[in-house]
Amino acid sequence: MPSQSQIGRPVVFALAAEGEAGVKKVLQMLRDEFELTMALSGCRSLSEITRNHIVTEWDTPRHLPRL
């Protein structure tokens, strides 16, 4: 299931390694990465994100390199 968002594992690992502080750190890292991705996509708010910003493996055919 590679198309699913999987943020549970890093949170659980952070909890086991550093407790509450570790979870806060991981969640802040995820937020920072999401905000950077939004900025690079030209979105200033969540309401500006549309289906056109989301690409899945089913949207475009895969082109394998020729040998």
C-alpha positions in Angstrom: 0.0 0.0 0.0 2.6 2.6 -1.0 0.0 5.2 -1.9 -1.1 5.7 1.7 0.2 8.4 4.1 2.2 6.5 6.7 3.1 8.9 9.6 2.4 6.5 12.4 5.7 4.6 12.4 7.9 7.7 12.8 5.7 8.9 15.7 5.8 5.5 17.4 9.6 5.3 17.0 10.0 8.9 18.3 7.8 8.1 21.3 9.9 5.0 22.1 13.2 6.8 21.7 12.5 10.2 23.2 9.0 10.2 24.7 6.7 13.2 24.3 9.6 15.5 23.2 10.4 13.1 20.4 6.8 13.0 19.2 6.7 16.8 19.2 9.9 16.9 17.2 8.7 14.4 14.6 5.3 16.2 14.2 7.1 19.6 13.8 9.4 18.0 11.1 6.4 16.7 9.2 4.7 20.1 9.5 7.8 21.9 8.2 8.1 19.5 5.3 4.4 20.0 4.4 4.7 23.8 4.6 7.8 23.7 2.3 6.0 21.4 -0.2 3.0 23.8 -0.2 5.3 26.8 -0.8 7.1 25.0 -3.6 3.7 24.2 -5.1 2.6 27.8 -4.9 0.0 27.2 -2.2 -0.3 29.6 0.7 -3.1 27.8 2.4 -4.7 24.4 2.6 -7.7 25.7 0.7 -5.5 26.4 -2.3 -4.5 22.7 -2.7 -6.5 21.1 -5.5 -6.6 17.7 -7.1 -4.2 19.2 -9.7 -1.5 19.4 -7.1 -1.7 15.6 -6.2 -0.1 13.1 -8.5 -0.6 9.4 -8.0 1.0 6.4 -9.7 -2.3 6.0 -11.7 -2.1 9.6 -13.2 0.8 9.1 -15.5 2.1 6.1 -17.4 5.5 4.8 -16.3 8.2 5.0 -18.9 10.9 2.5 -18.5 14.4 3.5 -19.7 15.5 1.7 -22.8 18.6 -0.5 -22.5 
